[in-house]
Amino acid sequence: MYKHFFTRQDVPPKTLLLREGDISKTAYYIEKGCVRSWFNNDGKDITFQFFFEGQGVSSVESFINNQPSLYGLETIEPCILQGISKSDFYHILDHSAGFKKEFDRQIFNRLFFYQQLFLSRIKDSPQKRYEVLLKEHPEILKRIPQHYIASYLGITPVSLSRIRNRR
C-alpha cells in the first residue's frame, strides 16, 4: 500500500549512507545485506551496532529532530535498501496505525539493545561479551569482518584473536 513511498537502492559494500555530523534525511529498510553504525573516537573507528535483513536503520535522533548525527552508517555487504524521505515517513506514520506500531516496537527494541550494550561494557569482560555475542548473535560472527567485531566488543583485533583461540 505504501511501497511507492520507498526508493530501492542497490548499494555496494563500504558505502557511507550517513556521515557522522550530517543531518539524516533518509531512513532505510534493509532487504538484503548488513549496515553498521559507528563513530570516530580520537581517530579510532568504534562500531556499536549491526543491522540486517528485515530491520530499519537510520540515525533516528537526527532523522526525527533534524540535528547532526552522532554517528555514521555504512554498508558492510552489498545491500538492497528501501529508502524513505522524512516527509514520506511522517505521511505513512500519520496514516497507518500498523506502521506506527511497528516503528514504536523497533524504537523500544533499539532502546533495550542500547541499555544492554551500555551495561555489558561496564560489567562484563571482553571474554564474556564475546561469549554472549556467540550465543545470541552467531550470524554476526559469520558475516562481519573481524576488525568490526573487535571494535564492537571494545577490544583490539589481536585481543579478539586470543579470545577466539581459547575456545
N, C-alpha and C positions, 0 to 999 in steps of 0.2 A: 504494500500500500504506500509506503514512504520511500521505496527504493530509488525513485527519481531524484531524491534529495542528496543521494550519495554519489561520489565520483570514484570509479575504480582506478587504482593506480598499481602498476607493476613496478616494484622498486627493487633495485639491486642491493646486495649486502653492503654494509658500511656507508649507507646513505643517511645523512643528518636530516631528520624530519623537523626538528626544532633545535635551535641553538640556545644554549643557556644565556639568559638575559634578554632574549627576544620575546615578544608577546605572541602567545599561541592563538592562531586564527582558525585552526583546523583540529578536529578530533577524528580519530581513526578507529575503525573496526578491523581486526586482523582476520582475514580469511585464511591466509597461509603465511607461515614464517614466524619470525621472532624479532621483537624490538626490545631494546634495553633502555632504561632511564639511568642517567649518570650525571655527575657534576665534577668540576675541577676543584681540587683542594690543594693549593700551593703547587700547581703543576702536575699533580697526581690525579689520574683518572679514577674516580670512585663509582662503581656500578652498584645500584641499590635495588633494582627490580628488573625482572624479565616479564615480558608479556607474550602470550602465544595465541594460537588459533582460538577464535571464539571470544576473545577479550577486546574490550575497548581500551584505547590508550590516548592520553593527551596530558599536557601539564594542566590538570583540572583547575588549579588555583589561578593560573594565567588565563586560561580559556574563559573561565567564568568571571573573573574580576578584572580582566584587561590590564594585568600588571606583568612586569618582566618575569619570565620563568626562572625558577631557582635551579633548573636542571635542563639537560638536553635529552632528546630522544633520537636513537639511532637504530637502524635495522642491523641485525646480525646475520640473518639469512636472506636469500631472495624472498620478497614478500609480495603478497597480493593484499592491498589495503583498500578499504572503502572509506574515503574522506568525506567529512561534512563540515560546512561552514557554521559559524556561530549563529547566524540568523536562522538558517535552516534547522539547526539543532533546537533552538528555542521554539521554533514553529511546531516541530513534532512534539516537544516536551509539553507545550500548551494544549495540544490537540489529541494526545494519546496517553491515556491513563496507564496502559500497559508499558509503554516506552518509559514513562516517568518512574513506574515501579521498578523496572529493570535498572534504570540509571541509579536510583536510590540504593538498590541492592549492591550494585558494583561499587558505589561510593563507600558504603558500610564495609564491604569486603576489603577495600583498599585501606580504610582506617584500621581495621583489625590487623591486616598484614603489617602496617607500619608500627603498630603497638608491639606486635611480636618481634619484629626486627629490632626495634629500639631496646626492648627488654633483653633479647638474646645477646645483643652487643655488650650489654652491661654485665650480665650474669654468666654467660656461657663461654667456655674456652673455644678456641678455633676448632679443636678436635670435635667437640660436642656440636658446634654449628654445622660442621661437615656431615656428621652422622645424621643429624636432623634433615639436612638437605637430601642426603642419600635416601633416607626413609620416606620423606614426604614429597619430594620432587625429583625423582630419578631422571625424568625427561631433561632436566636442566643439565645433568652430568653427561647425558648422551649427545646433546645438541649444541651446547655452549662451549666456546674455546676456554681453555684452562685459565688464561690470564684474566678473563672476565669473571670466572667463578672465584678465583683468588681474591679479586677486588671486592666482589660481592660478600665474601666471607670476612673481609677485613684483614687479609694476610697477603704475603708475597707469593708469587708462583712457586718459589723454592719451598716455602713452608707447606703449601698445598701438596707438592710432590712428596714431601716427607710424610705428611698425614696419610696420603693415599698408599704409600709403601708400607705403612704399619698395618694395614688391613689385610 
